[in-house]
Amino acid sequence: MARHVFVVFTNPTSEAQEAEYNRWYNDRHLPDVLDVPGFVSAQRFRLSDTQRAAGPFPWRYMALYHIDTDDLKGTLATLAARSGTSAMVMSDALGAERLAWVFDPITAEVAKKD
């Protein structure tokens, strides 16, 4: 079975909505996405205050999802079909602009040797 990484960049609609955005994302959205066949794990990240270069940084939040499927188009179609339905309720606290890409591994994971 093929492994894919789905990378999603998002922001809340405003600072006032940030707590609601994070509550919804963590408690509702991640479980809804993981209910889509093929999605096997999810983890969220917040942009660190320490960066190698100066911004601007348009996205403050990133989610990484691992997908195991031999039918990536079908898995993504199911995700899209569920989005905005009772199976995947979207929050008004989620900013309208977001970016999502799927990556395929080209190497095995490499771990640091002691």
Secondary structure, DSSP 8 states (H G I E B T S, - for coil): --EEEEEEEE-BS-GGGHHHHHHHIIIIIHHHHHTSTTEEEEEEEE--S--SS------SEEEEEEEE-S-HHHHHHHHHHHBTSTTB---TTB-S--EEEEE--SS-------
